[in-house]
Amino acid sequence: MDSLTPVQRKAVVFEIDAPEWRMWINAFPTWDPHGLRLEDMEQGQRDRALAVVRACLSDEGYADTRTAMKLNAALGELIDQYRDTLTEYGYFFALFGTPSSTEPWGWQLWGHHLDVHCFILGRQMVLTPTFMGAEPVEADRGTYQGIRLFDGAAGGRVGTAAQPAPRAGSPCRTARVDPGTGPAGRVGESGRRPPPGRRRPGQRVVPYEGLRAANMTSGQQELLLGLVNTYAHRMPAGPAGVLLDDVQRHLDDTHIAWIGGAGSDDAFYYRVHSPVVLIEYDCHQGVFLDNGQPEPFHVHTIVRTPNGGDYGRDLLRRHLASHHRPGR
């Protein structure tokens, strides 16, 4: 904050409960975007902003974040279009509240195929919603050749393992759901499933679908927890452990739904859904590339925490109720 001019600070700093927390999109904004674009900052300012991001993520989480940014630039190189937006630093950074060890604050990094929200209160952290995507998921040429995001094999192992009947008498024998019906696979007029995560907090109840973990074998449950772990470990060890403990406590009520194939070359969708976490992984048809059907080289993922978890809303509500009552 000290490195910013007064004009920049006005553009980047918001109240802790500002509506801008939820003003983001995984494509390109059609409104006047809030925050400062990394590309428009001086090098030192950009380095400091990314240092905040790095300090709040695990090594894996920061590497995934930077890879998503670089793959955005790799796409611009590949198609040789939109070179002003398909760039490595075409992302907006915003701060909420005042960084503090006792008071709530947070930050937001958002743009094409990358939207990360970090809320901090003392030693508690919420890193949801976090959207990461890529088209394509690997750069096979150009400046960023060799970088890759996502490992679909982890989901594929769970999808394969969750197809047989796990226990005799189980009320739900498979994780597979019909791709044409139900909220996980609802197809619109365009013939495409809606992109994951476009749900306003408090305005939609998403029903569980697929296979309930209570009806899985212990081996299947381990695979499921391992899949959740790949997302939780974007956070530092402490907050990641808290999330995983919450998931473990609600394991019996955790469901996995699956659409598509489970092979390395197959397009697929999965959702992991419990009272404390909602994870979606979806293969898409081309937007900038020309594949008319979903393919595993265009992926969208999102992690959310239902029931007031997103944006630290429930933590903030309880903090304000306890420490900032009227007249205190």
MITINU-664483 format. One line per field, with one value per residue: residue number from 1; z negated, y, x negated of N, C-alpha, C in turn. Coordinates in steps of 0.001 Angstrom, whole numbers, plus 500000, padded with zeros to 6 digits. Example, Ala and Ser with C-alpha at 12.3 -4.5 7.8 and 13.67 -1.06 7.14 Angstrom:
k c(1  2) $
n.pz c(492200  492920) $
n.py c(494310  497750) $
n.px c(486810  487150) $
ca.pz c(492200  492860) $
ca.py c(495500  498940) $
ca.px c(487700  486330) $
c.pz c(492200  492130) $
c.py c(496700  500030) $
c.px c(486800  487100) $
end
This chain:
k c(1  2  3  4  5  6  7  8  9  10  11  12  13  14  15  16  17  18  19  20  21  22  23  24  25  26  27  28  29  30  31  32  33  34  35  36  37  38  39  40  41  42  43  44  45  46  47  48  49  50  51  52  53  54  55  56  57  58  59  60  61  62  63  64  65  66  67  68  69  70  71  72  73  74  75  76  77  78  79  80  81  82  83  84  85  86  87  88  89  90  91  92  93  94  95  96  97  98  99  100  101  102  103  104  105  106  107  108  109  110  111  112  113  114  115  116  117  118  119  120  121  122  123  124  125  126  127  128  129  130  131  132  133  134  135  136  137  138  139  140  141  142  143  144  145  146  147  148  149  150  151  152  153  154  155  156  157  158  159  160  161  162  163  164  165  166  167  168  169  170  171  172  173  174  175  176  177  178  179  180  181  182  183  184  185  186  187  188  189  190  191  192  193  194  195  196  197  198  199  200  201  202  203  204  205  206  207  208  209  210  211  212  213  214  215  216  217  218  219  220  221  222  223  224  225  226  227  228  229  230  231  232  233  234  235  236  237  238  239  240  241  242  243  244  245  246  247  248  249  250  251  252  253  254  255  256  257  258  259  260  261  262  263  264  265  266  267  268  269  270  271  272  273  274  275  276  277  278  279  280  281  282  283  284  285  286  287  288  289  290  291  292  293  294  295  296  297  298  299  300  301  302  303  304  305  306  307  308  309  310  311  312  313  314  315  316  317  318  319  320  321  322  323  324  325  326  327  328) $
n.pz c(500000  499330  501555  503463  505394  504369  506110  507175  504828  504123  506118  505565  502908  500736  498644  496055  496297  498852  501904  504106  503685  504869  507488  510088  512860  514872  517441  519510  518212  518651  517582  515911  514565  511186  508952  509494  512514  513000  515104  515569  513521  512025  512179  509611  507963  508958  508311  505533  505123  506115  504273  501984  502738  503004  500362  499108  500098  500607  501798  503960  504552  505285  507491  509217  509605  510909  513161  514430  515174  516958  518914  519989  521410  523133  524690  526082  527646  529139  530738  531776  531338  529662  528124  526221  524053  523613  521837  519612  517332  517241  515141  512399  509290  505963  502699  499560  496704  494033  493928  491223  488063  486396  487197  489725  493134  496647  500009  503604  506688  510014  513241  516667  516700  514116  510824  507681  504292  501164  497809  494606  491137  488289  487498  489200  492420  495514  498713  500860  503191  505496  508708  511348  514585  517957  521377  523897  521567  521498  522632  525632  527208  528067  525953  523388  523380  522287  519786  517612  516465  514133  513370  514678  514108  511395  510785  512612  511538  509231  510438  511919  509866  508450  509784  509595  507587  504260  501793  500636  500859  500917  501272  503358  506123  507885  509052  511352  513218  515124  518081  519220  517498  514323  511870  512018  514604  516301  519426  521527  523965  525770  525867  524200  520970  518153  517192  514370  510991  511170  509189  506989  503661  501144  502725  504078  503701  503985  504893  503635  505585  507176  505862  502488  499889  497576  498493  499749  500193  497952  499393  501643  500367  499486  501940  502718  500694  501255  503706  502959  501469  503366  504101  501656  500842  502085  500284  497426  494996  492436  492706  494796  493511  491677  493403  494570  492292  491699  493948  493548  491202  492199  493933  494422  495495  497879  501391  504653  507988  511391  514825  518091  519597  518111  518961  519948  522190  522318  522179  519318  516434  513011  509718  506388  503411  500354  497027  496462  498554  502078  505075  508460  511614  514976  518347  521347  524448  527275  526974  527787  529248  531739  531100  531228  529386  525865  524568  523041  522984  522505  519649  516815  513398  510079  506646  503871  500731  499176  497457  496232  496224  498417  499405  496786  495434  493291  491168  491033  490394  487815  486468  486634  485209  482683  481989  482966  482196  482301  480666  479218) $
n.py c(498805  501190  501702  502699  505308  508068  508037  505446  503969  504560  503191  500544  499763  498649  498638  496155  494736  495265  495306  494670  492370  490298  490963  489758  487893  485005  485381  488120  491352  493167  495524  498529  497638  496895  497558  497293  496745  494312  494529  497224  498298  499583  497791  497212  497604  495641  493363  493489  493188  490576  489307  489446  487696  485349  484972  484186  481758  478230  476733  475126  476196  478840  478346  477134  479314  481198  479696  479506  482185  482462  480614  481902  483937  482296  481291  483616  483961  481612  481784  484236  486588  489105  490302  492224  491499  488722  487988  487683  489260  490367  490855  491779  493326  493628  495035  494372  495852  496594  495400  493294  491776  491118  492146  491685  491167  491125  489918  490061  488503  488658  487665  486538  483151  482911  483443  484406  484501  485722  485644  486818  486379  486941  483986  482529  481503  481906  480667  480924  481943  480062  480117  478402  477999  476894  477187  476253  473483  473009  474334  473855  475033  478061  480984  480035  477320  474001  474393  473402  472917  471414  468045  465664  463000  462405  462918  461094  458616  458512  458650  456249  454357  454750  453699  450911  448995  449892  448743  446088  446519  449254  452497  454112  453414  454282  456867  458124  460401  461375  463010  464814  465750  467118  469214  469033  468357  469849  470826  473587  475741  476081  473679  473228  472545  474690  476949  476054  477046  479483  480837  482667  483568  482359  482340  480063  476683  473880  470688  467509  465051  461907  459626  458824  459313  457816  455412  454304  452243  451954  452369  453765  456066  457108  457772  459767  461719  462267  463524  465872  466928  467803  470259  471613  471904  474116  476071  477448  475233  475188  476421  474706  472239  472687  472914  470339  468783  469612  468618  465886  465474  465755  463683  461461  462710  463632  463881  462549  463368  462368  462861  461671  460209  458235  457981  458929  460536  461371  463594  465035  465661  466469  466656  467384  467426  468683  469606  471504  471983  472572  471371  471700  470329  470733  469857  471688  472834  474478  477924  479901  478123  475539  473309  471688  470143  469262  469004  467550  469453  471962  473372  474078  474884  475064  475995  476091  477162  476150  477352  479885  480098  481107  483901  484428  485122  484186  484066  486794  487910  486828  487888  490677  490811  490122  491900  494438  495676  497881  500949  500099) $
n.px c(499168  497987  496479  498145  499680  501844  504094  503965  504255  506880  508176  507609  508124  510666  513636  514053  516423  517278  519214  517700  516234  517679  517818  516748  515406  514811  514120  513940  514404  517453  518003  516824  513899  512890  510128  506523  504868  502457  500690  500632  499246  496224  493105  492029  494274  495998  494516  494685  497430  497806  496207  497774  499823  498315  497424  499716  500455  499775  496685  497413  499924  499318  497699  499582  501291  499630  499027  501528  501804  499670  500378  502532  501257  499839  501907  502656  500363  500502  502840  502445  503923  505930  503922  503687  505169  505013  502720  499884  500057  502569  504502  506607  505997  507066  507518  509069  510337  507982  504730  503983  503198  505214  507703  510266  509342  508471  507789  508045  507596  508166  509452  509150  509718  508753  509479  509084  509847  509090  509609  508817  508634  507122  505569  507055  508160  509830  510117  511845  514363  512335  511366  509944  508712  507924  507067  505243  504495  501848  498782  497304  495471  493660  493094  493745  493410  493857  495058  497737  501065  503230  504113  505753  505794  506085  508790  509839  509094  510685  513213  513260  512995  515311  517443  518327  520711  520407  521133  523161  526620  526478  527920  527190  525448  523521  521315  521952  523952  526819  525992  527725  529639  530644  528939  526119  525603  527159  528305  528258  529936  527937  526730  524661  523235  523749  521095  519036  519801  521214  523015  524935  524168  526315  528555  529185  529962  528119  528715  527550  525827  525084  522657  522647  520307  520553  521422  519298  516353  513527  511189  512115  513002  510562  509385  511157  510762  508119  508414  509781  507745  505883  506835  507173  504559  503556  503596  501799  500231  501537  504260  505090  505127  507205  509423  509402  509831  512430  513752  513318  514800  517335  517532  519238  521442  520571  520570  519911  520278  520386  519718  519225  516211  513515  510977  507602  507721  510287  513080  514595  516693  516724  518107  517481  519130  520143  521352  519412  517661  517460  516527  515734  514924  514473  514530  514376  515882  514343  513407  511571  510095  510795  512361  515393  516696  516615  513325  510381  508362  509281  510162  512167  512172  513500  513486  515512  516961  519685  522686  522213  519448  517910  515911  515326  517626  519266  517424  516745  519239  519698  517491  517958  520334  519493  517437  517902  520287  523149  522609  520451) $
ca.pz c(500000  499287  502879  504371  505388  503850  507112  507223  503593  504205  507057  505163  501536  500512  497321  495905  496722  500114  502887  505124  503465  505744  508854  510842  513925  515354  518829  519530  517674  519541  516811  515526  513527  509994  508667  510386  513418  512765  516267  515536  512387  512168  511866  508162  507409  509342  507509  504171  505151  506243  503019  501091  503183  502690  498914  498633  500721  500543  502999  505055  504895  506019  508795  510052  509946  511923  514379  515089  515781  518102  519975  520650  522402  524142  525608  526959  528625  530003  531729  532257  531279  528332  527428  525128  522916  523377  521390  518319  516213  517487  514006  511495  507885  505048  501265  498792  495324  493786  493454  489760  487425  485547  487867  491008  494371  497691  501339  504737  507962  510900  514666  517524  516244  512779  509852  506351  503225  499911  496629  493456  489827  487362  488073  490034  493821  496476  500059  501799  504347  506324  510053  512211  515847  518992  522746  523492  520244  521642  523722  526316  528081  527731  524779  522165  523716  521228  518564  517641  515312  513900  513576  514727  513680  510031  510888  513338  510626  508399  511290  512224  508643  507875  510630  509131  506343  503188  500716  500876  500260  500985  502009  504515  506522  508837  509057  512638  513334  516505  518530  519755  516497  513001  511822  512394  516034  517043  520725  521960  525373  526584  525843  523292  519551  517690  516529  512940  509981  511340  508246  506027  502295  500500  503671  504722  502979  504964  504313  503790  506632  507325  504866  501144  499341  496568  499187  500417  499450  497371  500463  502426  499551  499519  503232  502695  499854  501994  504720  502254  501014  504445  504091  500342  500680  502597  499109  496486  494292  491357  493238  495568  492530  491130  494413  494701  491088  491864  494939  492909  490266  492978  495025  494736  496267  499080  502596  505904  509208  512513  516187  519104  519483  517064  519589  519995  523342  522296  521522  518198  515414  511701  508615  505006  502747  498965  496367  496245  499759  503381  506066  509788  512678  516180  519661  522163  525867  527525  527061  528700  530119  532613  530783  531052  528268  524724  524668  521798  523030  522048  518335  515788  512056  509034  505277  503065  499400  499024  496150  495665  496200  499474  499085  495336  495028  491966  490222  490894  489671  486397  485923  486462  484155  481379  481679  483513  481995  482213  479363  478559) $
ca.py c(500000  502348  501933  503186  506720  508237  507602  503982  503415  504663  502173  499179  499455  498688  498226  494696  494144  495900  494391  494299  490985  489373  491504  489163  486995  484204  485772  489505  492155  494068  496733  499166  496735  497484  497100  497705  495695  494073  494986  498678  498705  499549  496471  497040  497460  494323  492374  493516  492594  489123  488808  489232  486458  484227  484779  483632  480460  477262  476744  474557  477132  479971  477841  476986  480657  481778  478911  479939  483482  482266  479931  482929  484554  481282  481247  484769  483652  480505  482222  485535  487541  489641  490368  493190  490895  487379  488295  487093  490139  491019  490490  492882  493054  494525  494773  494633  496095  496986  494251  493316  490460  490896  492554  490989  491814  490121  490390  489413  488525  488128  487894  485403  481820  482940  484297  483922  485369  485323  486362  486479  486911  486321  482807  481838  481891  481334  480872  480610  481058  480061  479597  478275  477337  477051  476740  474848  473246  472837  475080  472952  475836  479471  481502  479299  475897  473045  474573  472646  473063  470358  466631  464999  461606  462256  462762  459865  457467  458499  458320  454824  453564  454987  453170  449682  449084  449797  447860  445484  447258  450702  453165  454809  452481  454824  458317  458673  461004  461591  464290  465711  466143  467405  470430  468834  468161  470509  471334  474713  475774  476009  472320  473169  472698  476005  476918  475788  478059  480735  480776  483737  483062  482546  482418  478786  475451  472902  469360  466515  464054  460931  458611  459333  458689  456829  454147  453915  451476  452807  452737  454821  457276  457643  458425  460987  462689  462668  464480  467136  467402  468508  471638  472208  472191  475436  476923  477064  473975  475339  476514  473502  471209  472997  472543  468882  468261  469853  467655  464572  465412  465653  462751  460640  463514  464112  463180  462821  463135  462197  462791  461493  459085  458282  457773  460101  461367  461606  464773  464645  466630  465910  467551  466913  468331  468376  470851  472454  472235  472226  471416  471275  470213  470590  470001  472549  472993  475587  479322  480443  477014  475190  472056  471901  469340  469364  468263  467688  470516  473210  472964  475035  474326  476026  475512  476976  476659  476490  477698  481082  480075  481930  485271  484582  485853  483791  484533  488238  488176  486525  488845  491966  490681  489995  492954  495746  495927  499300  501563  499627) $
ca.px c(500000  497100  495887  499174  500044  503214  505075  503918  504806  508333  508651  507285  508505  512110  514083  514004  517691  517649  519812  516717  515808  518408  517860  515644  515831  513687  513836  513492  515512  518176  518200  515568  513407  512297  508775  505450  504393  501036  499938  500551  498431  494780  492570  491926  495620  496495  493797  495220  498770  497655  495640  498913  500454  497426  497359  500987  500685  498686  495854  498204  500984  498761  497267  500779  501760  498744  499153  502759  501523  498779  501113  503340  500375  499525  503041  502533  499316  500917  503825  501966  505033  506234  502640  503767  505879  504469  501364  499526  500383  503845  505344  506869  505696  507767  507393  510281  509950  506589  503961  503925  503098  506386  508931  510447  508908  508289  507416  508697  506874  509203  509325  509464  509307  508150  510161  508701  510322  508454  510087  507981  508997  506181  504917  508040  508121  510774  509577  512916  514213  511132  511603  508771  508985  506902  507338  505153  503921  500398  498152  496374  494605  493608  492385  494079  493405  493578  495836  498986  501945  504223  503838  507042  505686  506582  510227  510132  508983  511886  514342  513222  513201  516628  518508  518968  521470  519443  521582  524457  527715  526258  528986  526635  524412  522577  521138  522375  525266  527237  525452  528739  530617  530098  528121  524715  525445  528228  527868  529067  530305  526726  526211  523512  523491  523326  519795  519189  519608  521933  524122  524814  524324  527599  529653  529469  529665  527666  528941  526493  526010  524017  522353  522378  519103  520949  521658  518059  515370  512486  510268  512746  512991  509203  509215  511957  510057  506926  508837  510013  506444  505185  507320  506907  503136  503185  503508  500738  500500  502511  505626  505421  505469  508530  510418  509438  510491  513865  514242  513311  515931  518575  517254  520406  522382  519888  521012  519216  521059  519462  520261  518199  515299  512492  509678  506724  508081  511727  513640  515430  517069  517048  518410  517392  520072  520468  521780  518311  516866  518020  515453  516160  513915  515285  513903  515233  515615  513455  513803  510572  509711  511914  513039  516822  517148  515700  512076  509611  507364  509911  510667  512564  512354  513809  513650  516345  517306  521103  523244  521614  517990  517309  515497  515256  518830  519730  516408  516882  520484  519511  516530  518611  521339  518828  516461  518266  521697  523464  522391  519229) $
c.pz c(500000  500656  503856  504278  504784  504830  507193  505976  503597  505095  506508  503790  501334  499067  497262  496378  498039  501092  503975  504908  504518  507178  509640  511895  514436  516838  518805  519093  518734  518817  516514  514368  512357  509753  509650  511230  513223  513895  516268  514362  512797  511704  510355  507505  507722  508525  506095  504112  505242  504996  501981  501438  502766  501191  498379  499215  500397  501784  504194  505515  505693  507413  509730  510512  511057  513248  515145  515799  517038  519247  520687  521734  523509  525159  526579  528034  529636  531099  532356  532391  529834  527489  526315  523904  522613  523064  520019  517154  516445  516409  513038  510047  507024  503618  500578  497324  495241  493271  491954  489244  486585  486244  489229  492187  495436  499006  502400  505967  508992  512343  515431  516988  514894  511903  508473  505330  501904  498791  495423  492210  488793  488048  488928  491456  494596  497864  501104  502000  504982  507633  510784  513460  516820  520314  523607  522120  520301  522823  524373  527270  527519  526438  523558  522382  522498  519957  518724  516343  515312  514203  513526  514233  512285  510026  511582  512454  509729  509220  511622  511006  508131  508730  510109  507874  505169  502082  501070  500171  500294  501776  503247  504970  507446  508698  510329  512545  514800  516983  519036  518748  515195  513024  512215  513899  516865  518324  521162  523451  526280  526680  524912  521849  519141  517038  515032  512118  510139  510486  507215  504626  501749  501444  504384  503792  504027  504359  504548  504899  506573  506136  503541  500542  498272  497185  499977  499550  498885  498436  501343  501664  499543  500837  503275  501877  500531  503079  504094  501851  502095  504536  502767  500204  501477  501445  498299  495623  493232  491855  494069  494627  491934  492111  494529  493480  491181  492848  494323  491958  490991  494109  495398  495612  497513  500272  503748  507059  510398  513824  517131  518857  518376  517635  519704  521144  523376  521663  520404  517317  514101  510717  507301  504161  501339  498307  496257  497475  500993  504412  507402  510753  513947  517422  520589  523642  526076  527471  528036  529665  530795  532305  530456  529903  527101  524906  523397  521849  522782  520769  517513  514462  511111  507699  504523  501706  499110  497604  495464  495666  497202  499001  497573  494746  493621  490888  489975  490105  488183  485738  485667  485349  482768  481000  482155  483399  481919  480796  478657  479095) $
c.py c(501251  502680  502552  504700  506857  507777  506081  503372  503476  503580  500759  498788  499667  498309  496698  494028  494733  494883  493956  492910  490058  489882  490999  488231  486254  484451  487194  490384  493039  495357  497338  498381  497491  496882  497682  496524  495537  494634  496504  499193  498816  498193  496226  496858  496086  493227  492322  492894  491071  488520  488588  487912  485256  483923  484081  482260  479516  477404  476213  475531  478321  479530  477666  478348  481271  481010  479301  481276  483327  481546  480886  483621  483565  481151  482422  484560  482623  480972  483561  486534  488020  489788  491407  492627  489479  487527  487687  487944  490914  490702  491654  492445  494085  494071  495146  494757  496547  495780  494362  491898  490131  491215  491858  491831  490731  490766  489544  489582  487893  488547  486614  484109  481837  483940  483707  484958  484859  486224  485878  487147  486216  485187  481979  482389  481178  481669  480475  481846  481183  479364  479543  477511  477544  476507  477159  474714  473073  473675  474192  473705  477255  479779  480620  477788  475046  473235  473899  472876  471935  468968  465911  463575  461399  462084  461481  458634  457366  458095  456844  453985  453664  454430  451867  449930  448912  448841  447295  446302  448754  451358  453903  454056  453078  456332  458939  459260  461242  462951  465273  466208  466438  468583  470221  468757  468840  471135  472445  474658  475658  474598  472159  473197  474092  475910  476750  477061  479331  480715  481865  483182  483367  482530  481097  477641  474396  471508  468442  465540  463064  460006  459260  458577  457655  455456  453681  452949  452433  453254  453839  456141  457920  458355  459754  462074  463166  463682  465848  467770  468189  469967  472326  472628  473391  476428  476556  475895  474121  475432  475304  472378  471428  472577  471035  468232  468449  468853  466258  464424  465253  464632  461927  461379  464121  463248  463506  462435  463189  462154  462583  460280  459280  458027  459067  461043  461732  462951  464306  465845  465873  467025  466804  467912  467824  469653  471899  472702  471826  472447  470952  471321  469923  470792  470722  472431  474274  476940  480029  479375  476472  473858  472329  471129  469508  468465  468500  468756  471900  472885  474191  474292  475444  475305  476550  476331  477094  476965  478835  481115  481010  483358  485501  485228  485484  484205  486025  488585  487953  487496  490195  491924  490683  491229  494336  495976  497432  499811  501111  500372) $
c.px c(499130  496530  496866  499328  501448  504288  505125  504545  506328  508909  508524  507824  510002  512421  514162  515290  518189  518250  518832  516133  516411  518521  516659  516225  514605  513392  513299  514649  516135  518528  516827  514980  512783  510912  507777  505009  502889  500189  499737  499724  496965  494273  492517  493274  496193  495823  494349  496607  498680  497014  496729  499602  499610  497404  498597  501305  499540  497823  496632  499290  500482  498295  498459  501301  500926  498831  500409  502545  500660  499483  502066  502521  500015  500656  502991  501486  499799  501865  503440  503114  505189  504968  502620  504472  505395  502984  501127  500009  501684  504866  505442  506637  506408  507539  508700  509912  508503  505825  503666  503769  504324  507705  509045  509962  508763  507893  508097  507802  507791  508980  509616  508852  508599  508890  509891  509148  509756  508940  509293  508533  508127  505443  505881  507991  509218  510252  510622  513791  512824  511467  510271  509161  507847  507431  506145  504493  502405  499912  497099  495445  494538  492872  492566  494087  493054  494388  497190  499745  502958  503671  505172  507006  506243  508093  510610  510069  510205  513093  514414  513573  514624  517759  519117  519794  520516  519832  522944  525533  527548  527382  528493  525403  523359  522483  521682  523777  525549  526739  526493  529738  529919  529155  526677  524557  526503  527697  528809  529360  529083  526180  525023  523989  523067  521960  519969  519103  520401  523200  523930  525024  525713  528777  529932  529093  529333  527838  527746  526857  524863  523877  521982  521201  519427  521168  520441  517258  514326  511486  510824  512758  511608  508920  509966  511260  508770  507247  509091  508691  505702  505629  507006  505459  502646  503029  502273  501184  501583  503935  506040  505839  506845  509615  510536  510082  512001  514466  514321  514496  517263  518444  518481  521408  521747  520291  520064  520124  520106  520226  519091  517327  514286  511102  508893  507071  509555  512057  514574  515729  517183  517335  518235  518158  520371  520971  520681  517454  517658  516921  516026  514978  514685  514439  514881  514905  514817  514132  512864  510059  510965  512572  514506  517420  516168  514482  511249  508534  507973  510672  511043  512674  512767  513918  514465  516595  518740  521434  522496  520107  517349  517057  515354  516490  519289  518720  516550  518140  520313  518542  517193  519648  520694  518028  516866  519756  521959  523266  521153  518040) $
end
